[in-house]
Amino acid sequence: MNNDSCCNKTKIAVYAIAIVGSFLIMGALVKIMQSRVAVQDMNAARGEERRKNLIAVRAEADQALKNYAWQDQGKGLVRLPIDRAMEVSLQEWQNPAAARSNLISRVEKATAPAPKAPEKPSEFE
């Protein structure tokens, strides 16, 4: 029995050394891979992409704020530059009652629902 417990202890020691050795080998392999593979900085690429997008958004907003354009041509809505819109507002609001009624009519026109599409007639009619 003494011989059998000695073999068991030897087996356990061999297994423990094998497990620890496996972990050490894996750690060494990870270190070697880290030193050989260069990691790219993803934040730099994302930062550059965001900077380009910000420039594009600001250019589009600047274009919208400083130029005339159709907001909705079907309803006859035009987008004005800010300076011109402020001038028109000051001129209109010289008479507040007329400006208020004009504003209400323009809001109703802008928010009016689209006309209903004509229904398709039945093929049996």
N, C-alpha and C positions, 0 to 999 in steps of 0.2 A: 504494500500500500504506500509505503514511503517512496518507492520508485515511481508510482503512478502520479502522486502529487507533485513530484519533481518535474515530470514531463508536462503536467498541466501548467505549472508555473513558467516553464520554458516556452510553451506554446503561447501563453498570454503575453510574455515579454516580447516574443517575436512578432506577434500581431500588433502590439503597441508600438514597437519600433517601426513596423511597416506602415502603420497609419500616420505616425508622426513624420516619417520619411516622405510619404505621399503628399502631406500638406506642405512640407518644405520644398519639395520639387515643384508643386503647383505655384507656390509663392514665388519661387525663382523664375518660373516661366512667365508669370504675370509681370514681374519686374522687367524682364527682358523685352516682352511685347510692348510695355509702356515706353521703354526707352527707344525702341525702334520705330514705333508708329507715332507720327506727329498728329496731335489732336488739333483740328481747326477750331478757331474761336467762332462759335455760331452767333454770338452776340454782335460781332462786328458786321457780319453779313445782314443780320436783321436790322441793325441800326442804319446801315446804308440803304436798305430797302425802305425803311420807314422815312428816312430823309427824302428820298426820291418821291414817295407818295405824298409827303407833306408839301413839297414844292409844287406838285401837280394840283393838289387840292387848293392851295393858296392861289395859284395862277387861275384856276377855274373860278374861284370866288371873286378874285379881282376882276376878271372878265365879266362876271355877272353883275358886279356892283357898278362898273363904269361904262357899260355899253347898253344900247337899246337891243331888245330881242323880244320875240314872241313868247309869252308865257303859255298861252293857249290860243292858237290862231282861230280855232273853231268858235270860241266864245268871244273873240276879239280882245283878249287880254294881252297888254303889252307891258314888258318890264322896262322901267325907266332907270337911268342913272340916279344915284342918290341926290346929287345936287339939283337936278331937274325936278325930281319928285318933291323935294323940299320947297322949291319955288312954286310948283303947282299947288301944293298943300296950303302955303301961305296965301296964295291968290284966292283959292276956293273958300278958305275959312274966314275971309273978310265978312261974308254973310253966313253966320253959323247955321241958320235954319235951312237954307238951300244946300249947304255943304253936307249937313246931316242927312237930308233926304237923298242927295246924290250918292252919298256913301252907302246908305242902306240899299239903294237900287243896284249899285255896283256889286255889293256883297251877295245879293240875291242872284244876280246874273252869274257871278263867279261860282257860286255853290249850287246852282240849279242842277238837278239830276239829268243825266243824258236821256235823250228820247228813247222810248222803247223800240226795240227792233221789230220790224213788221213780221207777223207770224206767217209761217209758210202755209199756203192753202192746202187743204187735203187733196189728194190725188183723185178722190171720188166726187169732188164738186165740179 
